[in-house]
């Protein structure tokens, strides 16, 4: 198990500017600070980049301010317990702009596949927002959409924010903090996790489509594999990352090494769990 201090890293991140995107037209506020043993965020949940059109045919909700106030530890510590987050269990983390990370959806189907809904989560088969074509959740180019309470949130790579941060294939880009206090990076990591002079590569998750499809699953001829969360299984070593889309290694901000997460272009896109003490 590993631990580390994140004190002194982006402790004074502050942003407050009007977002002129057609579906926003509000000021985006995000204020991070470090006090004592805690990293604190106060924000209004409004993105700081251009968004898609909301409402839209796949998402009937309008972006609005939501009060964000969270506190994460400055001394994160890995545990033997994996904590699943998302939805009613709470956000897995926040991007620096104060927009939450919530990769799961409230959509589901029953076993027959004849009764499906994008809200309510009453069925056994949980629909993925990304990587499938059977259902339209109205996500934009930032892999985000809007919850009924107006909360804009990310299901995957926050492309607009990464662009604002100057993210590219030439550098690792820290984009946020997970609920356990460990940092989150976007897409690129060192090819040798312990060597900051090694080349950068696109990080891949270690989830694969299941080989043995449950007999209770809705027909794969109607809903292709990858439509539901249960279509994926963690296969150790099949990608670069662990079951929570993280790994231990050096980063520009933490040259001595730290456990950290990644947003990836492959499933699970953002971590669905955290490895640190909550």
N, C-alpha and C positions, 0 to 999 in steps of 0.2 A: 504494500500500500504506500502511496506517496502523498505528500502534503507540500504546501508552499505558500508564500505570501504574494498577494497581488497588489499590496499597498504601493502607491506611487505610480501606478500604471493607469492612465486616463482617469485620474481621480477628479479632474476639473473639467471633464467634458461637458460643454454647455452649448445649446443651440436654441435659437428663438428667431425664426424668420417666417414670413408669410409664404404659404404655398399657393401659387397661382394656378395649379392644376385644376382643370374644369370641374372635377368631381370633389375637390377639396375646398379651395377658397377660404382657408383658415390659417392661422398661425400655428406652426409646429413648435412645440416647446419640449425640451428634454434637458434635465439638469442632474448630472451625476456628481456625487461627492463622497469622500472617504472620511469617516469620523470614528475614532476609536478603533473598533474591530470590524466595522461594517462599511460596506459600499452601498450607498443609497441612491435611488432613482426617484425623481419626481417628474412626471411628464403628463401630457394630455392625449397621448396615443395617436396624434396626427402625424402622418408620414412627412418627411422632408424632401421627397422626390416626386416626380410625376407619377400619377397612378392611371390605371385604366378607368373606364367609364362605370360608375356606380350610381344608381342601380343598373343592372343589365339583365338580359333574359335568364341567365343562370344564377344570378345573385340579386335579390330584390331589395337589398339593404343600402342605406345611405351612410357615408362616412360621417361620423360625429365625434366630438371630444369624449374621452373616457378618462376618468381620474386614475392615474397610475402612481402608486406609491409602494415601492418594494425595497427590501433591505437584504443584501447578500453578505456572506462572510468575506473578510479580506484574507482569511487563512484557511482556504478550502483543504479538505482532507478526504482522500479516497477511503471508501469502506468496502466491506465484503458484500454489501447489500446494494442491489440495483433498484432504484426507485423510479417507477413509471409515473410520468406526469402527462399533462395535457387535458384539455376540456375541464370538467369540474374538479380535477385534481390539481389544477393550477398550471400556469405557463411553464414550459421547460426553460425559459429564459427570455431576455429582452435584447433586441438590437439597440445599438447606442442611441438611435433616434427615438427611443421610447416606445417602439412598436413591438408587441409581444410575438413570441414564437409559439405556435400551436399547430403542429403538423397533422394531428388527427382531425377527423370530421365528425359531425353528428349524423351522418348518413349511413343507412344500413338497408339490407334486404333480408327477407325471411329465407328459409332453406329452399323453398321452391323457386325463388327469384321472381315470383309474380307480384309480390308486394314489397316495393322499395320506396324509401323516402330519403330526402337529403337532410331532413331534420328529425330529431326525436330519438334516434339510435335505439329503436325498439326491436330491430331484427338481430339475428345472430351474426350476420356477415357485414363487417364494417367497411364502408366504401372509402377508397383513397381519393384525395383531391387531385393528385397528380399522377401521371404515368398510366392513365387509362382513358378510354374514349367512350365508354358506355354512359357516363354521367357528366353533366356540365355544372361545375360549381362556380362558374363565372370568375375564375382567377385571372389576374392580369399578368403583364409581362414581368412583374416582380414576384410571381407565384404567391400572390396574396389576394384576399377578398375581404368581405365585411360581414361581421356577425350581426344578429338581429339588434343588439344594443348599440350598433354603430362602430364597434371596434374593428378597425383595419388590422389585419394580422397576417403573418407569413406562414405558409405551408412549406416553402422551399426557398431556394436561393434568392435573396433580396437584391436583384440586379441593379435597381435604381440607386439604392444606398451604397452598394459596392462601387458603382461608378463615381458617386460623390466622394468616396474615400480614396479614389485613385487606384482602386484594385486592378491588378493585371497579372499576367503570367510571370512577371519579373519580381514579385514580392508576395510574402504572406500578408493577409489583410485581416486584422482583428476587427470583428464586426459587432461583438456583443458579449454578454456575460450570461452564463447558465445559472439556474436556480441554486446550484450548490457552490457558486462562486468561482468556478473555473471559466477560463476564457473560451470564446467561440471564434473560429476562423472560417474564412470562405474559400472553398474550392482547392486552393494550392497549399501544399506542405512540402517539406524537404524530403527528397527521395530516401535519404538516410535520416531517420528520426533523430539521431544523436549528433548530426553533423550539419552545422549551419552553412558550411561551404559546399555542400552537395547541391545538385540541381533541384529545382522545384518540379513537382509533378502534380497532376490532378489526382486528388484523393478520391478513392472509391469506397463505398460502403461494403460490408461483408454479408449482405443479404442476397439470397438467391430464391428464385421461384421454387415452390415445393415440387418434389418429384411425385409424391404420393398424394393425390387429390382426394379430399374427403368425399365420401359418398353422399354426405348431407349438403355439400356445396351446390349452389345454383349452377346450372349447366355452363361448362366452359365454352360451348358453342354460341352461347348468348352473351356471357360475360367472360371475356378472356382472362387468363391468369394474369394477375397484377391488378385486377379491379378492386380486390378486397385486401385488407391488412393481413388476413390469415393466409393469403397466397404466398407470403414471404416468410422465409426462415433464415435465422442467422447461421452461417457456415464459417466457422473459425478459419481464418487464413485465406478466404476466398477474395478478400479485398484488403484494404490498408488499415481498416479501423475495427474497433470492437463493437459489441452489441449496442452500445450507446453512441455510436459514431464518433468515438474519441480514441486517443492514444496518448502515451507519454512521450515527450520529446522536447527538443529545443525549439524556440521561436524567437523572432526578433526582440520581442518584449521580455522574454524569459530565457536568456542565453544559457542559464544553468539547467534548464529543463523544467517542465510542468505538465501535468495532465491537461489536455485541452480537447475541445470538440471541433467538428467541422460541419459546415453546410456543404452538401455534396449534390452533384447532378444525378446521382443514382440513389435508389431507395436506401435509407429512409428519408433522404433529403435534409431534414433536420433531425436531431436526436429525439427519440421518444422517451428516453429515460436519462437519468443522471447517475453517476457513480460516486458522487461525493456525499458527505454528511449534510442532511437537511435540517 
